[in-house]
Amino acid sequence: MSDTVHPTRRPTSFGWLEVTVSRGDEPLVERLGFERNGRAHRHDMWEHCRVVSGRGTIVVGEDRVAVEAGDTCQIPPHTDHWMEPDGWMEIVLMYTHPTD
């Protein structure tokens, strides 16, 4: 199955989300704009995050990580996490499957 590139922005409870690359129904790369705090959630995959603009906090499990434009982080599978912007934060996420 090949990857599909299709930027489609949609509004969310925190701002907006744009799936930029997917494989079937599975997003591989997303851009997100945070105007408000996100909500706690988890994935079955690794989430690799790069802050494109703005600043804020990424909460990963019990840890709170202050981030700003240029920073990166990795969120392990099955770990509760969410983003809290300091006014505004735009991030790019890439998802990869865990290896055994």
C-alpha positions as CSV (number, residue, x, y, z in Angstrom):
1,M,0.0,0.0,0.0
2,S,1.4,3.4,-0.9
3,D,1.4,6.6,1.2
4,T,-1.1,9.3,0.3
5,V,-0.3,13.0,0.6
6,H,-3.4,15.1,1.1
7,P,-3.4,18.2,3.3
8,T,-7.0,18.6,4.6
9,R,-7.4,20.9,7.6
10,R,-10.3,20.4,9.9
11,P,-11.3,22.2,13.1
12,T,-10.8,20.5,16.5
13,S,-11.6,21.2,20.1
14,F,-8.0,22.7,20.5
15,G,-7.7,24.5,17.2
16,W,-7.1,22.6,13.9
17,L,-5.6,19.4,12.6
18,E,-4.3,18.6,9.1
19,V,-3.4,15.0,8.1
20,T,-0.6,15.5,5.5
21,V,0.5,11.9,4.9
22,S,-1.5,8.7,5.5
23,R,-1.3,5.0,4.6
24,G,-4.9,3.8,4.1
25,D,-6.9,5.2,7.1
26,E,-3.8,5.5,9.3
27,P,-2.2,9.0,9.6
28,L,1.6,9.0,9.3
29,V,2.2,12.8,9.5
30,E,0.0,15.5,10.9
31,R,0.2,19.2,11.5
32,L,-1.7,20.6,14.5
33,G,-2.4,24.2,15.6
34,F,-3.2,24.6,19.3
35,E,-5.2,27.7,20.4
36,R,-6.4,25.8,23.5
37,N,-5.3,22.9,25.6
38,G,-5.6,19.4,24.0
39,R,-7.1,16.5,25.9
40,A,-5.4,13.4,27.3
41,H,-5.2,10.6,24.8
42,R,-2.8,7.7,23.8
43,H,-1.8,5.8,20.7
44,D,-0.5,2.4,19.8
45,M,2.4,3.9,18.0
46,W,5.4,6.2,18.8
47,E,4.6,9.8,18.3
48,H,7.5,12.0,17.2
49,C,6.8,15.7,17.7
50,R,8.5,18.9,16.4
51,V,7.3,22.3,17.5
52,V,7.1,24.5,14.4
53,S,6.1,27.8,16.0
54,G,5.0,29.2,19.4
55,R,5.6,27.6,22.7
56,G,3.9,25.6,25.4
57,T,4.0,22.4,27.4
58,I,3.7,18.8,26.3
59,V,2.5,16.5,29.1
60,V,3.8,13.0,28.7
61,G,2.6,10.6,31.4
62,E,3.6,12.3,34.7
63,D,6.2,14.6,33.0
64,R,5.6,18.2,31.8
65,V,8.0,19.3,29.1
66,A,8.3,23.0,28.2
67,V,8.8,23.4,24.5
68,E,9.3,26.1,21.9
69,A,9.8,26.4,18.1
70,G,12.6,24.0,17.0
71,D,12.2,21.6,20.0
72,T,11.5,17.9,19.4
73,C,10.2,15.1,21.7
74,Q,9.1,11.5,21.4
75,I,6.0,10.0,23.1
76,P,6.1,6.3,23.7
77,P,3.1,4.1,22.7
78,H,0.3,3.6,25.2
79,T,1.3,6.8,27.1
80,D,-1.3,9.4,28.1
81,H,-0.3,12.8,26.7
82,W,-1.6,16.2,25.6
83,M,-0.4,19.6,24.5
84,E,-0.9,23.0,26.3
85,P,-0.1,26.0,24.2
86,D,1.3,29.3,25.7
87,G,-1.0,31.4,23.6
88,W,-0.3,29.5,20.3
89,M,1.7,26.4,19.3
90,E,1.9,24.6,15.9
91,I,3.5,21.1,15.8
92,V,4.2,18.4,13.3
93,L,3.7,14.8,14.4
94,M,5.1,11.7,12.7
95,Y,3.8,8.2,13.9
96,T,5.9,5.0,13.7
97,H,5.0,1.5,14.8
98,P,7.0,0.1,17.8
99,T,9.5,-2.5,17.1
100,D,9.8,-5.7,19.1
